[in-house]
């Protein structure tokens, strides 16, 4: 299977430094903040589209702009790019969410993907009026997805669960195509929902051996449910012409992490209820040494940012090798980001994607045939 690459829309702002936030933390940058204006996000989206990324993930939470509204606006500014909209099912009724997805598909030309985020932090969920505990939130997510998928199949839906209930629910129009559901989580409750309802299971960027264990776990659960699930991974990336240049950039970012900021962020993340966040924290332990936790896998991002906290760092060839390694384990989709997001998209798109294309692992969605690397000289025939 050919690889699929998605980029990231920083709807909390961008910077030449790492912008922290996520998992209940406020957005914060070390300096040089670029506001998340529609104009700037359009630059990021158009860069991703031009370079050949299939879609762009948009985060969810109190620390960023609303993903549904932002991507609906950006759909008018792009032509092909899909939008992987992250949202929390406990905050939107299932029938309304199914209707919103249908409307989005109709007006965007079928460019919606859904990243279902159960919500790992109870204190943040309570700010939105959600007072369920973590396991109950996952149970509700399962009910939510059962209702939404039934609605997308057409017909009238009656459902009574422990957390959700609908009577005579029906859509006036069905989505075309039905949006694929991306879902992540490392706890047993998350694995059960992923196996039964997701199209793509997402993991954060852990070392290959740990990723292999997760893939085997979800495949086993999905097999019991009579389903097949694809796999994706969420990573940051720092790729340059040489390994020395890439690691120099990683050191520059690390030098921008004030000790008091790292201490405050780590204290906040230590209270996280997320098993995935716990696994991220275990990779670096809050220290600045030993951050290359696997070949070309750098855990420094996680010192100041919740959620995905690792980056692929190296030359273009090295990063392509690591991507190929993850692909051999079963990963087919890669959701990437970098700081700043416009510039890093070009480093990856112009440096790594051509190598993967040459290896037969990737094709540009808009240009499936190989493109000439040199242009003809204008009026060359007139000079003979």
C-alpha positions as CSV (number, residue, x, y, z in Angstrom):
1,X,0.0,0.0,0.0
2,X,1.3,3.5,-0.9
3,X,2.0,5.8,2.0
4,X,-0.3,8.7,2.9
5,X,1.0,11.8,4.5
6,X,-0.9,14.5,6.3
7,X,0.4,17.8,7.7
8,X,-0.8,19.9,10.6
9,X,-2.7,23.2,11.0
10,X,-1.4,25.1,14.1
11,X,-4.7,26.7,15.1
12,X,-3.1,27.9,18.3
13,X,-0.4,29.9,16.6
14,X,3.0,29.1,15.1
15,X,6.6,30.1,15.8
16,X,10.2,29.4,15.0
17,X,10.3,27.8,18.4
18,X,8.1,25.0,19.7
19,X,4.6,26.2,20.6
20,X,3.5,24.3,23.7
21,X,0.0,23.4,24.8
22,X,-2.4,20.5,24.7
23,X,-3.7,18.1,27.4
24,X,-5.1,20.9,29.4
25,X,-2.1,23.2,29.0
26,X,-2.5,26.8,27.6
27,X,-0.7,27.5,24.3
28,X,2.7,29.1,24.8
29,X,5.6,29.8,22.5
30,X,9.2,30.6,23.4
31,X,9.1,33.6,21.1
32,X,8.4,34.8,17.6
33,X,4.7,33.9,17.7
34,X,2.7,33.9,14.5
35,X,-1.0,34.3,15.2
36,X,-3.3,31.7,13.9
37,X,-5.0,34.0,11.4
38,X,-7.0,32.7,8.5
39,X,-4.4,34.2,6.2
40,X,-1.5,32.3,7.9
41,X,-3.4,29.0,8.2
42,X,-4.2,29.4,4.5
43,X,-0.5,29.6,3.8
44,X,0.1,26.4,5.7
45,X,-2.8,24.6,4.0
46,X,-1.8,25.7,0.5
47,X,1.9,24.7,1.1
48,X,0.7,21.2,2.3
49,X,-1.6,20.9,-0.7
50,X,1.1,21.9,-3.2
51,X,3.7,19.6,-1.8
52,X,1.5,16.5,-2.0
53,X,0.1,16.0,1.5
54,X,-3.3,14.3,1.4
55,X,-4.8,16.1,4.4
56,X,-4.1,18.3,7.4
57,X,-4.9,17.5,11.1
58,X,-6.6,20.3,13.1
59,X,-6.4,19.9,16.9
60,X,-9.2,20.3,19.4
61,X,-9.3,21.8,22.9
62,X,-9.5,25.1,24.8
63,X,-5.9,26.0,23.8
64,X,-6.8,26.3,20.0
65,X,-9.4,27.6,17.6
66,X,-12.5,25.5,16.9
67,X,-11.5,22.8,14.3
68,X,-14.9,22.6,12.5
69,X,-15.3,26.3,11.9
70,X,-11.6,26.9,10.9
71,X,-11.5,24.0,8.4
72,X,-14.8,25.0,6.9
73,X,-13.3,28.4,6.1
74,X,-10.1,26.9,4.8
75,X,-12.0,24.6,2.5
76,X,-12.8,27.6,0.3
77,X,-9.1,28.5,0.2
78,X,-7.9,25.1,-1.0
79,X,-8.8,22.7,-3.8
80,X,-7.7,19.1,-3.0
81,X,-6.5,19.1,0.6
82,X,-8.6,17.0,3.1
83,X,-9.2,18.2,6.7
84,X,-8.7,15.7,9.5
85,X,-11.0,17.5,12.0
86,X,-10.4,16.6,15.7
87,X,-13.4,16.8,17.9
88,X,-14.7,15.4,21.2
89,X,-17.9,13.4,20.9
90,X,-19.1,14.1,24.4
91,X,-19.6,17.8,23.5
92,X,-21.7,17.3,20.3
93,X,-24.8,15.2,20.0
94,X,-24.3,12.2,17.6
95,X,-27.1,13.1,15.3
96,X,-25.8,16.7,15.0
97,X,-22.3,15.5,14.4
98,X,-23.5,13.1,11.7
99,X,-25.4,16.0,10.1
100,X,-22.4,18.3,10.3
101,X,-20.1,15.8,8.6
102,X,-22.7,15.3,5.8
103,X,-22.8,19.1,5.3
104,X,-19.1,19.4,5.3
105,X,-18.7,16.6,2.7
106,X,-21.3,18.2,0.5
107,X,-19.8,21.7,0.5
108,X,-16.1,20.7,0.5
109,X,-16.4,18.0,-2.2
110,X,-15.8,15.1,0.1
111,X,-12.7,16.4,1.9
112,X,-13.6,15.6,5.6
113,X,-11.8,13.1,7.8
114,X,-12.7,12.7,11.4
115,X,-10.3,12.4,14.4
116,X,-12.4,11.3,17.3
117,X,-10.8,12.5,20.6
118,X,-12.4,11.1,23.7
119,X,-10.6,13.6,26.0
120,X,-7.8,12.6,28.4
121,X,-8.1,15.3,31.0
122,X,-11.2,15.4,33.3
123,X,-10.5,19.0,34.4
124,X,-10.6,20.2,30.8
125,X,-13.7,18.2,30.1
126,X,-15.5,19.7,33.1
127,X,-14.8,23.1,31.7
128,X,-17.0,22.1,28.8
129,X,-19.7,20.7,31.1
130,X,-18.6,17.0,30.8
131,X,-18.3,15.3,34.2
132,X,-17.9,11.7,33.2
133,X,-14.7,9.9,34.2
134,X,-12.2,8.6,31.7
135,X,-13.6,5.0,31.3
136,X,-17.1,6.3,31.0
137,X,-16.0,8.8,28.4
138,X,-14.6,6.0,26.3
139,X,-17.9,4.0,26.7
140,X,-19.8,7.0,25.6
141,X,-17.5,7.4,22.6
142,X,-18.3,3.8,21.5
143,X,-22.1,4.6,21.8
144,X,-21.6,7.8,19.9
145,X,-19.8,6.1,17.0
146,X,-22.3,3.3,16.8
147,X,-25.1,5.9,16.4
148,X,-23.2,8.0,13.9
149,X,-22.3,5.1,11.7
150,X,-25.9,3.8,11.8
151,X,-27.1,7.2,10.6
152,X,-24.6,7.3,7.8
153,X,-26.0,4.0,6.6
154,X,-29.4,5.5,6.1
155,X,-32.7,4.6,7.7
156,X,-34.1,5.6,11.1
157,X,-32.1,5.0,14.3
158,X,-33.3,4.2,17.7
159,X,-30.6,3.7,20.3
160,X,-30.6,3.5,24.1
161,X,-27.2,3.2,25.8
162,X,-25.7,3.9,29.2
163,X,-24.8,7.4,28.2
164,X,-26.6,8.3,24.9
165,X,-30.1,7.9,23.6
166,X,-31.8,8.8,20.3
167,X,-35.3,8.2,19.0
168,X,-36.3,8.2,15.4
169,X,-33.0,9.8,14.4
170,X,-32.6,10.2,10.6
171,X,-30.5,12.2,8.2
172,X,-32.1,14.1,5.3
173,X,-29.0,13.6,3.3
174,X,-26.1,11.0,3.6
175,X,-22.4,11.9,3.4
176,X,-20.6,11.2,0.1
177,X,-18.2,9.7,0.8
178,X,-18.7,8.6,4.4
179,X,-15.8,10.2,6.4
180,X,-13.1,7.9,7.6
181,X,-12.7,7.8,11.4
182,X,-9.3,8.2,13.0
183,X,-8.9,7.2,16.6
184,X,-6.1,6.9,19.1
185,X,-5.6,5.8,22.7
186,X,-3.4,3.5,24.7
187,X,-5.6,2.3,27.5
188,X,-7.7,-0.9,27.4
189,X,-10.9,1.1,27.1
190,X,-9.5,3.0,24.1
191,X,-8.3,-0.2,22.4
192,X,-11.8,-1.7,22.5
193,X,-13.4,1.4,20.9
194,X,-10.7,1.6,18.3
195,X,-11.1,-2.0,17.3
196,X,-14.8,-1.8,17.0
197,X,-15.2,1.6,15.3
198,X,-12.1,3.2,13.8
199,X,-10.9,3.0,10.2
200,X,-7.4,4.2,11.2
201,X,-5.8,3.7,14.6
202,X,-3.4,6.4,15.5
203,X,-0.4,6.2,17.8
204,X,2.0,8.9,18.9
205,X,5.6,8.5,17.8
206,X,7.0,5.9,20.1
207,X,10.1,3.8,19.3
208,X,9.5,1.1,16.6
209,X,9.3,-1.8,19.1
210,X,6.6,-0.2,21.1
211,X,4.7,0.8,18.0
212,X,4.9,-2.9,16.8
213,X,3.3,-3.9,20.1
214,X,0.4,-1.5,19.7
215,X,-0.2,-2.6,16.2
216,X,-0.4,-6.3,17.3
217,X,-2.7,-5.3,20.1
218,X,-5.2,-3.5,18.0
219,X,-5.0,-6.1,15.2
220,X,-5.9,-8.8,17.7
221,X,-8.8,-6.8,19.1
222,X,-10.1,-5.9,15.7
223,X,-9.8,-9.5,14.5
224,X,-12.0,-10.6,17.4
225,X,-14.6,-8.0,16.3
226,X,-14.4,-9.2,12.7
227,X,-12.8,-6.0,11.4
228,X,-9.6,-4.8,9.8
229,X,-8.0,-1.5,10.9
230,X,-5.3,0.6,9.2
231,X,-2.6,2.3,11.2
232,X,-1.2,5.8,11.4
233,X,1.4,7.6,13.4
234,X,1.6,11.2,14.7
235,X,5.1,12.8,14.7
236,X,7.0,16.0,14.4
237,X,9.8,16.2,11.9
238,X,13.1,18.1,11.6
239,X,14.8,17.1,8.3
240,X,17.7,18.8,6.5
241,X,20.2,18.2,3.7
242,X,22.6,16.7,6.3
243,X,22.2,15.1,9.7
244,X,24.4,17.7,11.3
245,X,22.1,20.5,10.1
246,X,19.0,18.7,11.4
247,X,20.5,18.0,14.9
248,X,21.7,21.6,15.0
249,X,18.1,22.7,14.6
250,X,17.0,20.3,17.3
251,X,19.6,21.8,19.6
252,X,18.4,25.3,18.8
253,X,14.9,24.4,19.7
254,X,16.1,22.7,22.9
255,X,18.1,25.8,23.9
256,X,14.9,27.8,23.7
257,X,13.2,25.7,26.4
258,X,13.6,27.8,29.6
259,X,14.1,25.5,32.6
260,X,11.2,27.0,34.5
261,X,8.9,26.3,31.5
262,X,10.0,22.7,31.2
263,X,9.4,22.3,35.0
264,X,5.9,23.8,34.8
265,X,4.9,21.8,31.8
266,X,6.1,18.5,33.1
267,X,4.4,19.2,36.5
268,X,1.1,19.8,34.6
269,X,1.5,16.7,32.3
270,X,2.4,14.5,35.3
271,X,-1.2,14.9,36.4
272,X,-2.6,13.7,33.1
273,X,-5.0,10.8,33.0
274,X,-3.9,9.8,29.5
275,X,-2.0,6.5,29.1
276,X,-0.6,7.8,25.9
277,X,0.7,10.9,27.6
278,X,2.3,8.8,30.3
279,X,4.1,6.8,27.7
280,X,5.4,10.1,26.1
281,X,6.7,11.3,29.5
282,X,8.4,8.0,30.1
283,X,10.5,8.5,27.0
284,X,12.4,11.5,28.3
285,X,11.7,11.6,32.0
286,X,11.7,15.4,32.0
287,X,15.4,15.6,31.5
288,X,17.5,17.1,28.6
289,X,19.9,14.2,28.2
290,X,19.3,11.0,26.3
291,X,16.6,12.5,24.2
292,X,17.3,10.4,21.1
293,X,15.2,7.4,22.3
294,X,15.6,5.4,19.1
295,X,17.6,6.1,15.9
296,X,16.6,9.6,14.7
297,X,13.6,9.7,17.1
298,X,14.0,12.7,19.4
299,X,11.8,13.2,22.5
300,X,12.7,16.8,23.1
301,X,9.4,18.2,21.9
302,X,7.6,16.5,24.8
303,X,9.5,18.6,27.3
304,X,7.3,21.7,26.6
305,X,4.3,20.2,24.8
306,X,1.5,17.8,25.6
307,X,0.3,15.1,23.3
308,X,2.7,14.0,20.5
309,X,6.1,14.7,21.8
310,X,8.6,13.1,19.5
311,X,10.2,14.2,16.2
312,X,12.1,12.4,13.4
313,X,15.4,14.2,13.2
314,X,18.0,13.6,10.5
315,X,19.0,14.0,6.9
316,X,16.3,13.5,4.3
317,X,17.6,10.0,3.6
318,X,17.7,9.1,7.3
319,X,14.1,10.3,7.9
320,X,13.0,8.4,4.8
321,X,14.6,5.3,6.2
322,X,12.8,5.7,9.6
323,X,9.5,6.2,7.8
324,X,10.2,3.0,5.8
325,X,10.9,1.2,9.0
326,X,7.6,2.2,10.5
327,X,5.9,1.3,7.3
328,X,7.3,-2.3,7.5
329,X,5.7,-2.6,10.9
330,X,2.3,-1.8,9.4
331,X,2.1,2.1,9.5
332,X,0.5,3.4,6.3
333,X,-0.4,7.0,7.3
334,X,1.9,9.7,8.8
335,X,0.6,12.9,10.4
336,X,3.5,15.2,10.6
337,X,4.3,18.8,11.8
338,X,7.3,21.0,12.3
339,X,8.2,24.5,13.6
340,X,7.4,26.7,11.8
341,X,4.8,24.8,9.8
342,X,5.2,26.5,6.5
343,X,9.0,26.2,6.3
344,X,9.2,22.6,7.7
345,X,6.5,21.4,5.3
346,X,8.8,22.4,2.4
347,X,11.9,20.8,4.0
348,X,10.0,17.5,4.2
349,X,8.0,17.9,1.0
350,X,11.0,18.7,-1.1
351,X,13.6,16.6,0.7
352,X,11.9,13.4,1.9
353,X,8.9,12.8,-0.3
354,X,10.9,12.6,-3.5
355,X,13.1,9.8,-1.9
356,X,10.0,7.9,-1.0
357,X,8.5,8.4,-4.4
358,X,11.8,7.0,-6.0
359,X,11.4,4.0,-3.7
360,X,7.9,3.4,-5.0
361,X,6.3,4.1,-1.6
362,X,4.5,7.4,-2.4
363,X,3.0,9.3,-5.3
364,X,1.8,12.9,-5.3
365,X,-2.0,12.8,-5.1
366,X,-2.4,15.4,-7.8
367,X,0.5,14.2,-10.0
368,X,0.5,10.4,-10.0
369,X,2.9,10.3,-13.0
370,X,6.5,11.2,-12.4
371,X,7.1,14.9,-13.1
372,X,10.1,16.1,-15.1
373,X,12.9,17.4,-12.9
374,X,14.1,20.0,-15.5
375,X,12.0,22.4,-17.6
376,X,12.7,22.8,-21.3
377,X,14.7,25.9,-22.3
378,X,12.4,28.5,-23.8
379,X,12.9,29.2,-27.5
380,X,15.7,26.7,-27.6
381,X,14.9,25.7,-31.1
382,X,15.3,29.3,-32.3
383,X,19.0,29.3,-31.3
384,X,20.1,26.3,-33.3
